[in-house]
Amino acid sequence: MEINIDEKIIREVYNKSSATKMRNKELVNKLSGFNDFGKEINHLKVRKAKVGSYLDELSQSDIDYCNYLLKNLQGFKYYK
C-alpha cells in the first residue's frame, strides 16, 4: 500500500503517543477520554507497555477470562 505521509507528521504522532508520555498525561488528567480512577499503578489505564508485563499485573483467573473472551470474539479468527 503506497501512502504519502510526511515523515515529520509520523514522528510527531509517534512521539506524542509513547507509553511513557501517555502515562504521564494520565497522571495529570490530560489524557482525553480517560476517567481518573486513581494514581496507584493498578488504577492507571496506560500500562508499562512491555511484552508480557500483564503476567505480573493479572491473576491467572483474569488471564483465563480474557483468553476466553478473546477466543469467542466474532470475526477474530486468528487468536491463539
LOKE-27339 format. One line per field, with one value per residue: residue in one letter; x, y, z of N, C-alpha, C in turn. Coordinates in pm, whole numbers, plus 50000, padded with zeros to 5 digits. Example, Ala and Ser with C-alpha at 12.3 -4.5 7.8 and 13.67 -1.06 7.14 Angstrom:
! LOKE-27339
r	A	S
n_c1	51319	51285
n_c2	49431	49775
n_c3	50780	50708
ca_c1	51230	51367
ca_c2	49550	49894
ca_c3	50780	50714
c_c1	51320	51290
c_c2	49670	50003
c_c3	50780	50787
//
This chain:
! LOKE-27339
r	M	E	I	N	I	D	E	K	I	I	R	E	V	Y	N	K	S	S	A	T	K	M	R	N	K	E	L	V	N	K	L	S	G	F	N	D	F	G	K	E	I	N	H	L	K	V	R	K	A	K	V	G	S	Y	L	D	E	L	S	Q	S	D	I	D	Y	C	N	Y	L	L	K	N	L	Q	G	F	K	Y	Y	K
n_c1	50085	50069	50117	50126	50269	50383	50694	50764	50520	50452	50658	50595	50340	50413	50595	50426	50258	50385	50414	50516	50481	50204	50125	50226	50064	49819	49856	49840	49585	49540	49482	49283	48953	48990	48891	48950	49075	49237	49575	49746	49947	49793	49556	49589	49531	49699	49946	50261	50364	50528	50626	50458	50423	50176	50157	50258	50071	49811	49592	49598	49340	49220	49362	49286	49012	49016	49138	48939	48728	48850	48894	48639	48543	48356	48450	48722	48957	49213	49315	49518
n_c2	49884	50209	50507	50850	51022	51279	51242	51383	51428	51166	51107	51296	51209	50954	51028	51169	50972	50777	50520	50605	50885	50895	50776	50965	51184	51080	51069	51337	51399	51466	51315	51264	51141	50954	50846	50951	50719	50695	50720	50517	50241	50015	50131	50287	50328	50329	50115	49945	49889	49682	49378	49100	49201	49193	48954	48997	49166	49069	48817	48455	48363	48595	48622	48383	48435	48662	48543	48357	48532	48664	48454	48400	48613	48762	48736	48747	48571	48459	48434	48291
n_c3	50000	49906	50055	50085	50328	50530	50677	50905	51033	51102	51285	51483	51572	51669	51874	52048	52136	52284	52532	52779	52769	52741	52982	53164	53093	53171	53447	53519	53453	53178	52960	52705	52717	52916	53233	53570	53770	53984	54110	54172	54064	53983	53922	53702	53353	53134	53076	53147	52898	52808	52670	52788	53046	53158	53290	53542	53641	53629	53762	53732	53688	53587	53346	53218	53187	53016	52792	52725	52649	52431	52251	52172	52029	51771	51435	51485	51394	51426	51684	51935
ca_c1	50000	50150	50052	50219	50252	50505	50764	50760	50393	50463	50743	50521	50239	50485	50649	50318	50180	50464	50351	50562	50414	50062	50113	50245	49942	49714	49884	49799	49450	49544	49464	49145	48871	49019	48844	49051	49045	49339	49713	49821	49980	49685	49441	49621	49489	49816	50033	50406	50394	50637	50572	50448	50409	50044	50173	50282	49961	49683	49593	49577	49197	49196	49419	49199	48888	49046	49159	48808	48656	48916	48873	48500	48505	48312	48537	48862	48982	49349	49362	49569
ca_c2	50000	50330	50624	50963	51094	51348	51171	51470	51401	51033	51119	51371	51118	50853	51088	51209	50858	50675	50476	50690	51015	50876	50752	51094	51263	51023	51106	51476	51411	51533	51215	51278	51021	50867	50890	50941	50609	50696	50731	50396	50169	49926	50211	50353	50254	50315	50022	49953	49873	49585	49247	49006	49263	49157	48838	49049	49255	48997	48682	48353	48359	48710	48588	48281	48501	48742	48450	48305	48637	48690	48340	48395	48734	48743	48792	48749	48431	48407	48440	48161
ca_c3	50000	49893	50113	50100	50455	50569	50785	51023	51100	51162	51404	51584	51628	51746	51995	52138	52181	52352	52656	52889	52760	52769	53126	53230	53070	53256	53586	53543	53397	53049	52855	52662	52714	53029	53363	53676	53861	54088	54061	54203	53941	53941	53879	53576	53234	53049	53147	53127	52754	52789	52635	52899	53178	53211	53378	53677	53680	53630	53819	53630	53653	53499	53215	53159	53148	52897	52681	52688	52575	52303	52162	52129	51957	51633	51333	51526	51358	51443	51822	51980
c_c1	50090	50070	50157	50185	50387	50568	50763	50631	50396	50546	50669	50415	50305	50533	50541	50244	50263	50397	50390	50491	50265	50039	50129	50124	49828	49733	49840	49663	49444	49526	49316	49073	48895	48962	48956	49008	49144	49477	49800	49840	49867	49558	49465	49578	49603	49918	50179	50448	50518	50573	50573	50426	50273	50055	50198	50164	49827	49699	49571	49430	49159	49244	49331	49069	48908	49065	49027	48731	48717	48893	48733	48452	48462	48411	48685	48915	49115	49402	49403	49524
c_c2	50124	50449	50732	51040	51154	51277	51252	51445	51264	51038	51191	51284	51013	50911	51127	51089	50747	50641	50565	50824	51002	50853	50882	51184	51211	51066	51249	51506	51487	51436	51211	51144	50925	50927	50874	50833	50602	50693	50612	50316	50080	50000	50276	50265	50236	50232	50040	49944	49788	49449	49157	49068	49232	49038	48880	49129	49184	48861	48582	48346	48478	48681	48485	48344	48585	48653	48391	48407	48659	48577	48337	48523	48700	48808	48798	48607	48375	48417	48301	48131
c_c3	50000	49945	50131	50227	50491	50689	50915	51103	51168	51289	51517	51652	51717	51879	52095	52197	52245	52485	52773	52886	52790	52918	53203	53212	53158	53401	53618	53479	53266	52932	52820	52659	52829	53156	53465	53775	53977	54028	54098	54075	53893	53900	53743	53459	53136	53126	53109	52982	52731	52766	52758	53035	53241	53308	53522	53730	53692	53697	53705	53591	53565	53358	53144	53109	53022	52775	52632	52603	52438	52203	52104	52061	51815	51538	51370	51513	51407	51585	51868	52121
//
